[in-house]
Amino acid sequence: MSVLADRADIDAALAPSIAAAFAATVDEQGDNPALSDRIGVAEGWRTLSWRELREQGLALAAALVDLGVQPGDRVAIMASNRIEHVLADVAAMHAGATAMSIYNTLSPAQVAYIAEHAKPSVVVLENDDHLARWSLALAGVPHVVVIDAVAPEGALTWAELVDRAGAVRDKHAAEAEKRWQALGHDDPATILYTSGTTGDPKGVVITHRNVLFEAESSSRTSQLTGENIGVSYLPYAHIAERVLGIYIPMVEGAHLYLVGDPAQLVGTLAEVRPTRFFGVPRVWEKIQTGIGGLLAMETDEAKKKAVAEAMATGLEYIESLQYGEQTSPELQARFDAVNAAVLTPMKAMLGLDRVTWAGSASAPMPLETARFFAGLGLPIYDIYGMTETCGSVTACGPGSFRLGTVGRAQPGIEIGLGEDGEILARGPVTTSGYYRNAEATGALVDAEGWVHTGDIGELDADGFLKVVDRKKEMIITSAGKNIAPSNIENLLKESPLVGHALAFGEGRPYVVAILTLDPDVAPVIAGKLGLSSADLASLAQEPAILGMVEQAVAAANERLSRPEQVKKWTLLPVEWTAESAELTPTLKLKRRVVHANYAEEIAALYA
């Protein structure tokens, strides 16, 4: 089918709104488990069924109506991944309002900017830390609801909101029903303020049609069947988690286990054994590092050889599943044997043995990481998109993937390249614009409806897209060489010892790198080397550690062209996190922040 025919076919299948699709899901799967979390239980999980989720959401919608919330108002939520977060979201939608999840790592100044810009009528906060982050903004908010902390004067506790919902449900039930029934394709489903790597965050308006089209188009690419059991751990302010962890389950049904603390992810995976799992590249890299560490500790050479041979077969098999390739009966038999004997038990240790779909997005996936998991017999389907496109516009999927690419355009969506190689996207998933920011909207969407992504890409003859780097982050050296820093950084991070890397060289004669140690791996290596300290600051000065980092840089340089090679580098005595400002909440580098914070270190590398 043509793009336009696909688009028309998908549009014909869409419900009038997310709320209408949600109601249909409840009619079909009402008694099935929907959400589980560990809040308030001594052991195990507390769980809501789909029917309970909707009924409690409708009751809370009545409470919002009673508080004076009007259709089109904004309801801001700062909380971890827990049932109350989703309930607040569901309640806002059914009251005709627009739910906005806010990153819980934003500073008080950033929160104040968003609050002044969006002017929410209700703010839902989880704990004391979130109250502190809203300290500069709460005076202008009509209603504040606090889940776990002591409510400040004039605020409601979550328990009080629930009690109000029970008292006024009958009084406002008809009004709530009228409001969600009135929702249509062009109404905003959410406004997501991008975490951004520079400047003030912009509010991306995502409509009901954006979401519904994204869900249906993605479903046709992924071709998934069977039980959907997932783990929700990325912030709901991240478009991928909002789509995969809230909206698609509302449309299709699922059982999501909510993890409030990402540090609990590994243990949760082993317990839940999801059938579908999404991770940003840094998550996959960390899992790879953990497995690699276990393999390195194996002293039985026969076992190490057996694992290496099994993973070689796994990689060969996954490569044979790529678009245009074929799997021979002999290879299928070899893979089936090693998968049962070696690879599945390895995946079971991680809780990934039941995964039928694994995805990655948000930043380019290092090819070696993708090949590593292919060696386990697990293809990671790379996806490309942005908040402004409601998530994915291209994706790999069964029968249509190619390692090292982010797949082909999803059904009903157009992909193109500008004259300078910038990736362009057009279709029903693209945002209607930035909230109250016509100037930024005009720079994002051109007169022909193409969204300018700001990324540089390459399209092969079969339509598979490869993301090269951010357009504004490409390095142009003093010799005029155009260099993609992410390519250099991914090679440097192939060393498990390297936590983060930033390549620099704009207007300079050569490329340099700023590196940090992996906070999990470095202490383990230090112990093996017999070093007395496991402190990152101390380890960054240890000759043995510096020697290993030097080897990692040399290994990366062997695979780079001469202009791309790192001539000098420095190892920092700190860890980069979202809290320390060098990373966004989705673990992407804030390059300008690093440039500013470590200007002296960069200057010293060129001294």
C-alpha positions as CSV (number, residue, x, y, z in Angstrom):
1,M,0.0,0.0,0.0
2,S,1.1,3.6,-0.5
3,V,1.7,5.9,2.4
4,L,-1.6,7.7,1.8
5,A,-3.5,4.5,1.5
6,D,-1.9,3.3,4.7
7,R,-2.8,6.5,6.4
8,A,-6.4,6.4,5.3
9,D,-6.7,2.7,6.4
10,I,-5.3,3.5,9.8
11,D,-7.4,6.6,10.3
12,A,-10.5,4.5,9.6
13,A,-9.6,2.1,12.4
14,L,-9.1,4.8,15.1
15,A,-11.4,5.4,18.0
16,P,-12.8,8.9,18.6
17,S,-10.4,9.5,21.5
18,I,-8.0,7.7,23.8
19,A,-10.7,7.7,26.4
20,A,-13.1,5.9,24.0
21,A,-10.4,3.4,23.2
22,F,-9.8,2.9,26.9
23,A,-13.5,2.2,27.5
24,A,-13.4,-0.4,24.8
25,T,-10.4,-2.1,26.3
26,V,-12.1,-2.2,29.7
27,D,-15.2,-3.8,28.1
28,E,-13.0,-6.5,26.6
29,Q,-10.4,-7.0,29.3
30,G,-11.9,-5.4,32.4
31,D,-10.9,-8.1,34.9
32,N,-7.4,-8.5,33.6
33,P,-4.6,-7.0,35.7
34,A,-3.5,-3.6,34.4
35,L,-1.0,-2.0,36.8
36,S,1.1,-3.3,39.6
37,D,3.5,-1.5,42.0
38,R,5.1,-2.1,45.3
39,I,3.7,0.9,47.1
40,G,2.4,0.3,50.6
41,V,2.7,-3.5,50.5
42,A,5.1,-5.5,52.8
43,E,5.7,-8.0,50.0
44,G,4.5,-8.8,46.5
45,W,2.6,-6.2,44.5
46,R,-0.6,-4.2,44.7
47,T,-2.6,-4.5,41.5
48,L,-5.5,-2.7,39.8
49,S,-7.5,-4.4,37.0
50,W,-8.4,-2.4,34.0
51,R,-12.0,-1.9,35.3
52,E,-10.7,-0.7,38.7
53,L,-8.3,1.7,37.0
54,R,-11.1,3.3,34.9
55,E,-13.7,3.3,37.8
56,Q,-11.3,5.0,40.2
57,G,-10.1,7.4,37.5
58,L,-13.7,8.4,36.8
59,A,-14.4,9.0,40.5
60,L,-11.3,11.1,40.7
61,A,-12.4,13.0,37.6
62,A,-15.6,13.9,39.5
63,A,-13.4,15.2,42.3
64,L,-11.5,17.4,39.8
65,V,-14.7,18.7,38.4
66,D,-15.8,19.5,42.0
67,L,-12.5,21.4,42.5
68,G,-13.5,23.6,39.5
69,V,-11.2,22.0,36.8
70,Q,-12.5,23.0,33.4
71,P,-12.2,21.3,30.0
72,G,-8.8,22.3,28.6
73,D,-7.2,23.0,32.0
74,R,-3.8,21.6,32.7
75,V,-3.1,19.0,35.5
76,A,0.6,18.7,36.2
77,I,2.0,15.5,37.9
78,M,5.4,15.1,39.4
79,A,5.7,11.6,40.8
80,S,7.5,8.3,40.2
81,N,6.0,5.4,38.2
82,R,3.2,4.3,40.6
83,I,-0.5,3.7,40.4
84,E,-1.4,7.1,41.7
85,H,0.5,8.8,38.9
86,V,-1.5,6.9,36.2
87,L,-4.8,7.5,38.1
88,A,-4.1,11.2,38.2
89,D,-3.5,11.1,34.4
90,V,-6.7,9.1,33.8
91,A,-8.7,11.4,36.0
92,A,-7.5,14.5,34.2
93,M,-8.4,13.1,30.8
94,H,-11.9,12.1,31.9
95,A,-12.4,15.6,33.4
96,G,-11.6,17.0,30.0
97,A,-8.3,18.4,31.2
98,T,-4.8,17.8,29.8
99,A,-2.4,15.8,32.0
100,M,1.3,16.8,32.0
101,S,3.9,14.6,33.6
102,I,6.9,16.7,34.7
103,Y,10.4,15.3,35.1
104,N,11.1,14.9,38.8
105,T,14.8,15.9,38.3
106,L,14.0,19.5,37.2
107,S,15.4,22.3,39.3
108,P,13.0,24.7,41.1
109,A,13.8,27.4,38.5
110,Q,12.9,25.1,35.6
111,V,9.7,24.0,37.4
112,A,8.8,27.6,38.0
113,Y,9.2,28.4,34.3
114,I,7.0,25.5,33.3
115,A,4.4,26.4,35.9
116,E,4.2,30.0,34.7
117,H,4.1,28.9,31.1
118,A,1.5,26.1,31.4
119,K,-0.5,27.6,34.3
120,P,-1.8,24.2,35.7
121,S,-5.0,24.4,37.7
122,V,-4.0,21.3,39.7
123,V,-0.6,20.0,40.6
124,V,-0.1,16.5,42.0
125,L,3.2,15.9,43.9
126,E,4.5,12.7,45.4
127,N,7.0,13.6,48.2
128,D,9.0,16.3,50.0
129,D,11.6,16.4,47.3
130,H,9.0,17.3,44.7
131,L,7.5,19.9,47.0
132,A,10.9,21.5,47.3
133,R,11.2,21.5,43.5
134,W,7.9,23.3,43.2
135,S,8.7,25.7,46.0
136,L,9.0,28.7,43.6
137,A,5.8,27.8,41.8
138,L,3.1,26.6,44.2
139,A,1.9,30.1,45.2
140,G,0.3,30.5,41.8
141,V,-1.4,27.0,41.6
142,P,-5.1,26.9,42.6
143,H,-5.0,23.3,43.9
144,V,-2.1,21.2,45.2
145,V,-2.4,17.4,45.9
146,V,0.3,15.6,47.8
147,I,0.6,11.8,47.8
148,D,3.1,10.8,50.4
149,A,4.4,14.0,52.1
150,V,2.8,16.3,54.7
151,A,0.5,18.6,52.7
152,P,1.3,22.3,53.1
153,E,-1.4,24.7,54.2
154,G,-4.3,24.8,51.8
155,A,-3.2,21.6,49.9
156,L,-5.0,18.3,49.8
157,T,-3.6,14.9,50.6
158,W,-4.2,12.1,48.1
159,A,-6.3,10.4,50.6
160,E,-8.5,13.5,50.9
161,L,-8.8,13.7,47.2
162,V,-10.0,10.0,47.1
163,D,-12.5,10.7,49.9
164,R,-13.8,13.7,48.0
165,A,-14.1,11.5,44.9
166,G,-16.3,9.1,46.8
167,A,-18.5,11.9,48.1
168,V,-19.1,13.8,44.8
169,R,-19.0,10.9,42.3
170,D,-22.7,10.8,41.9
171,K,-23.0,14.5,41.8
172,H,-20.6,15.0,38.9
173,A,-20.7,11.7,37.2
174,A,-22.9,13.0,34.3
175,E,-20.6,16.0,33.8
176,A,-17.4,13.8,33.7
177,E,-19.2,11.4,31.2
178,K,-20.1,14.4,29.0
179,R,-16.5,15.7,29.1
180,W,-14.7,12.5,28.1
181,Q,-17.4,11.7,25.5
182,A,-16.7,15.2,23.9
183,L,-13.0,14.6,23.4
184,G,-11.9,14.3,19.8
185,H,-8.9,13.7,17.6
186,D,-7.7,17.3,17.7
187,D,-7.9,17.8,21.4
188,P,-4.6,17.7,23.4
189,A,-4.0,14.4,25.2
190,T,-0.9,15.7,26.9
191,I,1.7,18.5,26.9
192,L,5.2,17.2,27.4
193,Y,7.9,19.7,28.3
194,T,11.1,18.5,26.7
195,S,14.0,17.9,29.0
196,G,16.2,19.7,26.4
197,T,19.9,19.9,26.2
198,T,19.9,23.7,26.0
199,G,17.6,26.6,26.8
200,D,14.1,26.6,28.4
201,P,12.0,23.5,27.9
202,K,9.3,23.7,25.2
203,G,5.8,22.2,25.7
204,V,5.0,19.7,23.0
205,V,1.3,19.4,22.4
206,I,0.3,15.8,21.7
207,T,-3.2,15.2,20.4
208,H,-5.5,12.2,20.7
209,R,-5.1,11.5,17.0
210,N,-1.3,11.7,17.4
211,V,-1.5,9.0,20.1
212,L,-4.1,6.7,18.4
213,F,-2.3,6.8,15.1
214,E,1.1,6.1,16.7
215,A,-0.4,3.1,18.6
216,E,-1.9,1.6,15.4
217,S,1.0,2.3,13.1
218,S,3.5,0.9,15.7
219,S,1.3,-2.2,16.1
220,R,1.5,-2.9,12.4
221,T,5.2,-2.7,12.5
222,S,5.8,-4.8,15.6
223,Q,3.3,-7.5,14.6
224,L,3.0,-8.5,18.2
225,T,0.7,-11.2,19.5
226,G,0.3,-13.0,22.8
227,E,0.5,-11.7,26.3
228,N,1.9,-8.2,26.9
229,I,3.7,-8.1,30.2
230,G,6.0,-5.1,30.6
231,V,8.0,-3.1,33.1
232,S,7.5,0.7,33.3
233,Y,10.5,2.5,34.8
234,L,11.4,5.5,32.6
235,P,9.7,8.8,33.5
236,Y,6.2,9.3,32.2
237,A,7.4,12.7,31.0
238,H,9.4,10.7,28.4
239,I,7.4,10.2,25.2
240,A,8.4,6.6,24.9
241,E,7.3,5.6,28.4
242,R,4.1,7.7,28.0
243,V,3.2,5.9,24.8
244,L,4.4,2.4,25.8
245,G,3.5,2.6,29.5
246,I,0.2,4.5,29.4
247,Y,-1.4,5.0,26.0
248,I,-0.7,1.8,24.1
249,P,-1.9,-0.4,27.1
250,M,-5.1,1.7,27.2
251,V,-5.7,0.9,23.6
252,E,-4.5,-2.7,23.5
253,G,-4.4,-3.9,27.0
254,A,-1.3,-5.1,29.0
255,H,0.0,-5.8,32.5
256,L,2.5,-3.2,33.5
257,Y,4.8,-3.5,36.6
258,L,5.7,0.0,37.7
259,V,9.1,0.6,39.1
260,G,9.5,3.9,41.0
261,D,13.3,3.5,41.4
262,P,15.3,2.6,38.3
263,A,17.9,1.0,40.6
264,Q,15.3,-1.8,41.2
265,L,15.0,-2.5,37.4
266,V,17.3,-5.5,37.3
267,G,15.7,-7.3,40.2
268,T,12.2,-6.5,38.8
269,L,13.2,-8.0,35.4
270,A,14.3,-11.2,37.0
271,E,11.0,-11.5,39.0
272,V,8.5,-10.4,36.4
273,R,10.1,-11.9,33.3
274,P,8.4,-9.5,30.8
275,T,7.3,-10.4,27.3
276,R,8.2,-6.9,26.0
277,F,10.9,-4.6,27.1
278,F,12.1,-1.1,26.0
279,G,15.3,0.5,27.1
280,V,17.2,3.6,26.2
281,P,20.7,2.7,24.9
282,R,22.3,3.4,28.3
283,V,20.1,0.8,29.9
284,W,21.1,-1.8,27.3
285,E,24.8,-0.9,27.7
286,K,24.6,-1.4,31.5
287,I,23.0,-4.8,31.0
288,Q,25.7,-5.7,28.5
289,T,28.4,-4.6,31.0
290,G,26.9,-6.8,33.7
291,I,26.8,-9.8,31.5
292,G,30.3,-9.1,30.2
293,G,31.5,-8.9,33.7
294,L,30.1,-12.3,34.6
295,L,31.6,-13.8,31.5
296,A,35.0,-12.3,32.2
297,M,34.9,-13.9,35.7
298,E,34.4,-17.4,34.4
299,T,37.6,-19.4,35.0
300,D,36.5,-22.6,33.1
301,E,38.0,-22.1,29.7
302,A,35.7,-24.9,28.2
303,K,32.6,-23.0,29.4
304,K,33.9,-19.7,28.1
305,K,34.6,-21.3,24.7
306,A,31.1,-22.9,24.7
307,V,29.4,-19.5,25.5
308,A,31.5,-17.7,22.8
309,E,30.6,-20.3,20.2
310,A,26.9,-20.2,21.2
311,M,26.9,-16.4,20.9
312,A,28.6,-16.5,17.6
313,T,25.8,-18.8,16.3
314,G,23.2,-16.4,17.9
315,L,24.6,-13.4,16.1
316,E,24.8,-15.4,12.8
317,Y,21.2,-16.4,13.2
318,I,19.9,-12.9,14.0
319,E,21.8,-11.5,11.1
320,S,20.1,-14.0,8.9
321,L,16.7,-12.6,9.9
322,Q,17.5,-9.2,8.6
323,Y,15.7,-7.7,5.6
324,G,16.7,-9.4,2.4
325,E,18.5,-12.3,4.2
326,Q,17.4,-15.9,4.6
327,T,17.9,-18.5,7.4
328,S,19.1,-21.9,6.2
329,P,17.6,-25.0,7.8
330,E,21.1,-25.9,9.0
331,L,21.6,-22.5,10.8
332,Q,18.1,-22.8,12.3
333,A,18.9,-26.2,13.7
334,R,22.3,-25.0,15.2
335,F,20.6,-21.9,16.7
336,D,17.7,-23.9,18.2
337,A,20.3,-26.2,19.9
338,V,22.5,-23.5,21.4
339,N,19.5,-21.3,22.3
340,A,18.0,-24.1,24.4
341,A,21.2,-25.2,26.0
342,V,23.1,-21.9,26.5
343,L,21.4,-18.7,25.4
344,T,18.0,-19.0,27.0
345,P,19.6,-19.8,30.4
346,M,21.7,-16.7,30.1
347,K,18.7,-14.6,29.2
348,A,16.8,-16.1,32.1
349,M,19.4,-14.8,34.6
350,L,18.4,-11.3,33.4
351,G,14.7,-12.0,33.3
352,L,14.7,-11.6,29.5
353,D,14.0,-15.2,28.5
354,R,10.3,-14.5,27.6
355,V,10.9,-11.3,25.7
356,T,9.3,-11.4,22.2
357,W,9.9,-7.7,21.5
358,A,12.9,-5.6,22.7
359,G,13.2,-2.0,21.6
360,S,15.5,0.9,22.0
361,A,15.3,4.6,21.1
362,S,16.2,8.1,22.4
363,A,19.8,8.0,21.1
364,P,21.7,5.9,18.6
365,M,22.3,2.4,19.8
366,P,26.0,1.4,19.6
367,L,26.3,-1.3,17.0
368,E,28.4,-3.5,19.2
369,T,25.7,-3.4,21.9
370,A,23.1,-4.5,19.3
371,R,25.4,-7.2,18.1
372,F,26.1,-8.4,21.6
373,F,22.4,-8.9,22.3
374,A,21.9,-10.5,18.9
375,G,24.5,-13.0,20.1
376,L,22.1,-13.9,22.9
377,G,19.5,-14.5,20.2
378,L,17.7,-11.3,21.1
379,P,17.2,-8.7,18.3
380,I,16.8,-5.2,19.7
381,Y,14.5,-3.3,17.4
382,D,15.9,0.2,17.1
383,I,13.3,3.0,16.8
384,Y,13.6,6.6,15.8
385,G,11.4,9.5,16.7
386,M,11.1,12.4,19.1
387,T,8.6,13.9,21.4
388,E,7.4,16.2,18.6
389,T,6.4,13.1,16.6
390,C,4.6,11.3,19.5
391,G,7.4,8.8,19.5
392,S,8.5,6.6,16.6
393,V,8.3,7.5,12.9
394,T,10.7,4.7,11.9
395,A,11.2,1.4,13.5
396,C,12.7,-2.1,13.0
397,G,10.4,-5.0,13.4
398,P,10.0,-8.7,12.6
399,G,11.0,-9.3,9.0
400,S,11.9,-5.6,8.5
401,F,15.1,-4.8,10.4
402,R,18.7,-4.2,9.7
403,L,21.4,-4.0,12.4
404,G,22.9,-0.5,12.7
405,T,19.7,1.2,11.4
406,V,16.5,2.6,13.0
407,G,14.3,0.8,10.5
408,R,12.0,2.1,7.9
409,A,9.1,4.6,7.9
410,Q,6.1,3.2,9.8
411,P,2.8,2.8,8.0
412,G,1.2,6.1,7.1
413,I,4.3,8.1,7.9
414,E,6.7,9.8,5.4
415,I,10.5,10.2,5.9
416,G,12.8,12.3,3.9
417,L,16.2,14.0,4.0
418,G,16.9,17.7,3.5
419,E,19.6,19.0,1.3
420,D,22.0,19.0,4.3
421,G,21.0,15.4,5.3
422,E,18.6,16.5,8.0
423,I,15.9,13.9,8.8
424,L,12.4,15.1,7.9
425,A,9.1,13.5,9.0
426,R,5.5,14.0,8.1
427,G,2.3,12.4,9.1
428,P,-0.6,12.2,11.6
429,V,1.8,11.6,14.5
430,T,3.5,15.0,14.3
431,T,2.7,17.6,16.9
432,S,0.2,20.4,16.3
433,G,2.9,22.7,17.7
434,Y,4.6,23.9,20.8
435,Y,2.3,25.2,23.5
436,R,2.2,29.1,23.4
437,N,5.3,29.3,21.2
438,A,4.4,30.1,17.6
439,E,8.0,31.1,16.8
440,A,9.4,27.7,17.8
441,T,6.6,25.9,16.1
442,G,7.4,27.8,12.8
443,A,11.0,26.7,13.1
444,L,10.0,23.1,13.7
445,V,7.3,22.5,11.0
446,D,7.7,23.9,7.5
447,A,5.0,25.1,5.1
448,E,4.7,21.6,3.6
449,G,4.1,20.0,7.0
450,W,7.6,18.4,7.4
451,V,9.0,18.3,10.9
452,H,12.6,19.2,10.9
453,T,14.1,16.8,13.5
454,G,17.5,18.4,13.9
455,D,19.2,15.0,13.2
456,I,21.4,14.1,10.3
457,G,20.7,10.8,8.7
458,E,21.3,8.4,5.8
459,L,18.7,6.4,3.9
460,D,19.8,3.2,2.1
461,A,18.4,1.7,-1.1
462,D,15.8,-0.3,0.9
463,G,14.6,2.7,2.9
464,F,16.3,1.9,6.1
465,L,17.4,5.0,8.1
466,K,20.6,5.5,9.9
467,V,21.0,8.3,12.4
468,V,24.4,10.0,12.1
469,D,24.2,12.6,14.8
470,R,22.4,15.8,15.9
471,K,22.7,18.5,13.3
472,K,23.8,21.1,15.8
473,E,26.3,18.7,17.5
474,M,28.3,17.8,14.4
475,I,31.9,18.8,14.9
476,I,33.6,20.9,12.2
477,T,37.3,21.0,12.9
478,S,39.6,23.8,11.9
479,A,40.6,21.8,8.9
480,G,36.9,21.7,7.8
481,K,36.3,18.1,8.6
482,N,32.7,17.1,9.6
483,I,32.8,14.6,12.4
484,A,29.9,12.9,14.3
485,P,30.8,12.9,18.0
486,S,28.3,10.2,18.9
487,N,30.2,7.7,16.7
488,I,33.4,8.4,18.6
489,E,31.7,8.3,22.0
490,N,30.0,5.0,21.4
491,L,33.3,3.4,20.5
492,L,34.9,4.8,23.7
493,K,32.1,3.5,25.8
494,E,32.6,0.0,24.5
495,S,35.1,-0.3,27.3
496,P,33.1,-1.3,30.4
497,L,35.4,0.9,32.4
498,V,34.1,4.0,30.6
499,G,30.8,5.3,32.0
500,H,30.3,8.4,29.8
501,A,32.3,10.1,27.0
502,L,32.2,13.4,25.3
503,A,34.1,14.2,22.1
504,F,35.1,17.8,21.4
505,G,36.8,19.5,18.5
506,E,34.6,22.3,17.1
507,G,37.0,24.7,15.4
508,R,40.0,22.9,16.7
509,P,42.8,21.1,14.9
510,Y,42.0,17.7,16.5
511,V,39.5,15.8,18.6
512,V,39.8,15.4,22.4
513,A,37.6,13.5,24.8
514,I,36.3,13.9,28.4
515,L,35.7,10.6,30.1
516,T,34.1,9.4,33.3
517,L,34.4,6.0,35.0
518,D,31.5,3.6,35.2
519,P,30.5,3.7,38.9
520,D,29.5,0.0,39.0
521,V,32.4,-1.5,37.0
522,A,35.4,0.6,38.1
523,P,35.3,-0.5,41.8
524,V,35.1,-4.1,40.7
525,I,38.1,-3.7,38.5
526,A,39.9,-1.9,41.3
527,G,39.3,-4.8,43.6
528,K,40.7,-7.2,41.0
529,L,43.8,-5.0,40.7
530,G,44.3,-5.0,44.4
531,L,43.7,-1.3,44.7
532,S,42.8,-0.1,48.2
533,S,40.2,2.5,47.3
534,A,37.0,2.1,45.3
535,D,36.3,5.9,45.3
536,L,35.9,7.2,41.8
537,A,37.9,10.4,42.5
538,S,40.8,8.2,43.7
539,L,40.5,5.7,40.9
540,A,40.6,8.4,38.3
541,Q,44.2,9.1,39.4
542,E,45.4,5.5,39.7
543,P,48.1,4.7,37.1
544,A,46.6,1.2,36.5
545,I,43.2,2.6,35.8
546,L,44.6,5.3,33.6
547,G,46.5,2.7,31.6
548,M,43.3,0.7,31.0
549,V,41.5,3.8,29.8
550,E,44.4,4.6,27.5
551,Q,44.0,1.2,26.0
552,A,40.3,1.8,25.5
553,V,41.0,5.1,23.7
554,A,43.6,3.3,21.5
555,A,41.1,0.6,20.7
556,A,38.5,3.1,19.6
557,N,41.1,5.1,17.5
558,E,41.9,1.9,15.6
559,R,38.4,1.9,14.2
560,L,38.2,5.7,13.5
561,S,39.5,7.7,10.5
562,R,42.5,9.9,11.3
563,P,40.4,13.1,11.6
564,E,38.1,11.4,14.1
565,Q,40.8,9.9,16.3
566,V,41.1,11.2,19.9
567,K,44.5,12.8,20.3
568,K,44.2,13.8,23.9
569,W,41.8,12.9,26.7
570,T,41.1,13.5,30.4
571,L,39.5,11.3,33.0
572,L,37.2,13.1,35.4
573,P,37.0,12.2,39.1
574,V,33.2,12.5,39.1
575,E,30.1,10.7,37.8
576,W,27.6,12.3,35.4
577,T,24.0,12.0,36.3
578,A,20.7,13.8,35.6
579,E,21.0,15.4,39.1
580,S,24.5,16.7,38.4
581,A,23.1,18.4,35.3
582,E,25.4,16.8,32.6
583,L,22.7,14.4,31.5
584,T,19.0,14.9,30.7
585,P,16.5,12.8,32.6
586,T,16.6,10.3,29.7
587,L,20.4,10.0,30.1
588,K,21.4,12.0,27.0
589,L,24.5,14.3,27.2
590,K,23.9,18.0,27.7
591,R,26.9,18.9,25.6
592,R,26.8,22.6,26.3
593,V,26.6,22.0,30.0
594,V,29.6,19.8,29.8
595,H,31.4,22.3,27.6
596,A,30.7,25.1,30.2
597,N,31.4,23.0,33.3
598,Y,34.7,21.6,32.1
599,A,35.9,24.5,29.9
600,E,39.3,24.5,31.8
601,E,39.8,20.8,31.3
602,I,39.0,21.2,27.6
603,A,41.4,24.2,27.3
604,A,44.1,22.2,29.0
605,L,43.8,19.4,26.4
606,Y,44.7,22.0,23.7
607,A,47.4,23.7,25.7
